[in-house]
Amino acid sequence: VLDAVASWLLCQSMRTERVQYAMLQLQNLTNVWRKTSLEKVMEDYEAMTGMRPGTLEHIAVFKDPIDFKLAGKVPTSDDLGTAAARKLEAARRLMSAEDFRIANGIVDNMRRLAQAEQAAANGGGAVTEGER
């Protein structure tokens, strides 16, 4: 029984580490376009009384929406790679070509993580956006 408890604790610890790693990758991904947006906002700093039209769009990337609405049914969750690709596509206009290349590398890493989780899952399921 003690061996089973120790094994379960180890498996849960590994799963928690995977979820934390996935969250770190998601933060790294958003930092790619936030860095560029910060540079754009700082360029327009002196003109804050009359901001250029694109500046507000760059400021908006620092606000993460918090939604407390409850759906009438249980929503289906995307795997982490799909959710990251969706975020990347939404922020594509805010990135340079080099930033987009870096962000694609992060998204590919997140897809591999989700695929490895699905392949290794023996009843545990993949790391999904909803689990985060």
Order of alpha helices (4+ residues) and beta strands (2+ residues): alpha-alpha-alpha-alpha
